[in-house]
Amino acid sequence: MDGQDILFNWQKFEKYRKFMTEDGSGDKINTLEGLVVSDAGEINQIFITDEISIPHLSKIEAILREVETELPENKRNGNELADIVEEFLQEPSDLDIEKFKLLSLELIKIGSQPISKGDFKSLIAQYLGTTRKVGDKDIDVSSTSEATRFRDYLLDQYQIRLKFPQDNQSKEDLFEASLNIKYFGETEKEAYYFVGDRKEKVQFSFKDACHLRKIVAVDDSKLIFRQLLETMDVDFVRTGQSTVIPFPFKYIREYKNFGVAK
């Protein structure tokens, strides 16, 4: 790099340095994370705010209460639950009928004795589920089509909920504020976004809140950040997860650190 290039880059730095400040609008100060300048000279600032996204807590609470609620009064003993199994078997399906017959026989053995929702759930896992190796133990898991379809039937027909929903649609409905990239609140000069966990990567747990980021178009600039959303929908910056700011910033930091190391 010759002296002319150094002077040119310094002049560019000086031109944009005034925009490398905190955002003091409103009651809170937001920390500047980055500055984006287009070829046309449009300048957008990226701020991280103290605000966070919140899942649908009231819906989640209601579902958890349903899971914890005991079985209905007239559906609490072995015979009554065996009747539901037999009723389910009347519907045409391509499921393994033998599994249901064995479950029904076990419930009939219990007879008029009451059974807890937890024990009923365990029987479904035992007879309709499958076995999975965890460490040195074999455990029953209820992830089969038989177990899933029967649980759906119990919920649809008798409002008996046995477990928290884990299907993709439920994840989207309940935890949309923690999943994927969401861009919103766009005006002529400002917008917000957050980056959550990738929905398809979520298994058993994920973060329950994401920091909101604020985009500001400075002076007479236009808001151009929407075009950069795809630069965060990559999984090579954070393993298996989208990056929270455009991925070129990663290479800028690495280049800067490389210079310091030298």
N, C-alpha and C positions, 0 to 999 in steps of 0.2 A: 504494500500500500504506500503510495507516494504522498508527499506533503499536500498536494491538491486534494486528494481523496480524504485525507484526515481533516482538512479544513472544511470540505463539503459536509462530511458526516457530523462534525462538531456544530456546524451551522444548523443542520437539520435537528440535532439534539436540542440546541438552544431554542429553536422555533417551537418544539413540542413540550419542552420541560415545564412550561407554565401550566400544562394540563395534567402534570403528574402530581396532583394534590388530592387531599381528602375531600369528600363531598360533605359539606356542612349544611345542606338543605334540610329543612324539617328539624325535628328535635334530636336526631341522631347523627353521629358522624360515621360515614362509611369509609372503609379502607380501600384505597385504590389497588387493584390487582393487575391491571394491564391497560395498555393504550393501543388501540387499533387505528391505523391510518390507511385508507384506500389509495389506489393509484390516482384517484381524482382529488385527493386531499381531504376527504371526509374523515372526521376524527370522532371516534367513539371511545368513551372511558368504560372500563369494567370495574365495578366496586363489589366487594363482599359486604353484606349487611349483617346486622345482629339478628335479623328476623329469620325464622325457620318455618318450614312447611310442617303441617300437622295432619296425620291421617284422620279418617272419619271415626273419632273416638266414641261417639254415642252409638253408632252402628256396631262397632266392635264390641262395646260393652254389652249391648243387647244380645248379640250372638253368644258371647261368653256366658251370659246368664241362662240362655236357652240350653247350652251344653251342660251347665251345672245343675239345672232343674231335674228333679227326679222323674221317673216314668209316671204317666197319667194313672190315676187311681184304678181304673178298670183295665190297665195293661201292665200290671206289676207282678204277675205270677207266671210260672212256666207254661201253664195251659193256655193262658190268654196270649202270650207271645208266640206260642206254637201255632195258634190259630192265624196270626198275622203271617207267619211263614207260609202256611198252607194257602192262604189267600193270595200271597205274592206269586206262588207257583201256578196259580190259575192263569196268569198272564203269559202269553206266548213269548219265549225268549230263546236265545242261543247260549244260555248259561249252563254251568255244570249243575244239573238238578240233584245229583247224588250228594253234593255238599249241603244243599238245603235240607234234604231228607235227614241227613245225620244231625244237623242242627235242630231240626224239629224233634227228633227222637230224644235228644239230650234235654230239650225244654220240657217235653212230656214227662221225662224222669223226674224233673223238679216238681212237676204237678202243680198243686195249689199253693206251694210255698212261694213267698215273695222273693223277688230277685232285684238287686240294685241295678241302676243304669250302668255302673262300672263293670259289674259281672256280666251283664248282657253284652256290653261292648267287647269284653274279653272272649266270650263265646263266639261272637261273630268273627273275630280275628282268628280264633282257633279253627273254626269249621269252614268259614268262607274265605279266609285269608290264605297266606302262604308263610313259609318259614324263611327267615333271613339270619345269616350268621353275623353276630356282633361280638367281636373279640373271640372268646372261647365259648360263647353261649349261642344257642338257637332261640330266636324269639319269634312270636307270631305277629305278623303285620297285616293290616287290613287294606292293602292297596290293590287288590284284585278287582276285576269287573264285577264278580259276584257280591263282594262286600260293598263296593261303591254303589251299585244299583239298588241293593237292598236298603242301604242307609238313605238313599234318595227317596225311596218308596216310603220309608218310615217318616221322613220329614214332610213329604208332599201329602200323604194320606192321614197321618196322625200327629203332625207337628212335634215329632220326637227327633231332636237333634242330638247326635252322638259325638260329633267332633267338629272342630273349627274348619270351615271350608278352605281347601288348598288349590282349587282349580284356578286357572289363569283369569277367568272373568271375575271371580271373587277378589283376587289380588288387585285387579284393576279398579274394581268398585270401591274397595275398602282402603287401599293403600296407594291410590293414585298420586298422593302427595309425597310418596317416597320412591316412586318407580320411574325409570326412564328420564328423558329430557323434556321438560315442560317450559314453554316460552309464552309469556302472557303479559297483560296490562300494557300493551304497546300503545303509545301515543306518538305524536310527531317527533318528540325529542327524547322520550324515555321508554324503557321496557324492563321487564324482569324475567329471570329464568332460574331454574334449579336443575341439578343433575342428580338423579337418584340411582338406585341399583337397577341393573338390567332385569326386566321382568322374567326373561327366559332363564336367567342365572339363579334366581331365587329358589332356594330349597327349603331350609328349615328356619332361617332367620335373616334379617337384613336391618339396616339402620332405620330408625323410626322417624327421623327428621333430617331435612336437608337445609343448608343455609341458602337463603335467597340472594341472588346476585342482581345488581341494578346496572343497566346500560344507559349511558347518557351521551347524547350527541351534542358536542360543544359548539358554542357560537352559532354560525350559520350552517353547520354540517347537517347532513341527513342521517337518519338512523339506518345503519347498514348491517347491524349485527345479525339479523335473521339469516343472512347469507352464510354466516360462519357456524351455524348450529351443527352442520354436518362435520365440521372439524373437531367436534367433541364426541361424536358418535363413533368412537374408535376404542378398541380394547388393548392397544399395545402400549399405552402410557401407564394405566393402572390395570394390573392383570385381571382380565375378565370383566372390567368395569369401564364405563365411559369416563372421559376426563372432564374435570369441572371447568376448565378454561380451554380455549382452542389449543390443539396439540403443538402448533409451532412454538408456543411459549416454552415447551419442554426443551426444544433444541436451542432456543435462545439462552436458556439458563445453562444448558450443558456447554455451549460455546463460551459463555462468560466464565464458568468454572474452569474450563480448559485453559483459558488465558491466565487465570489466577494461579493454576497449578504450574504453568510454565514459568 
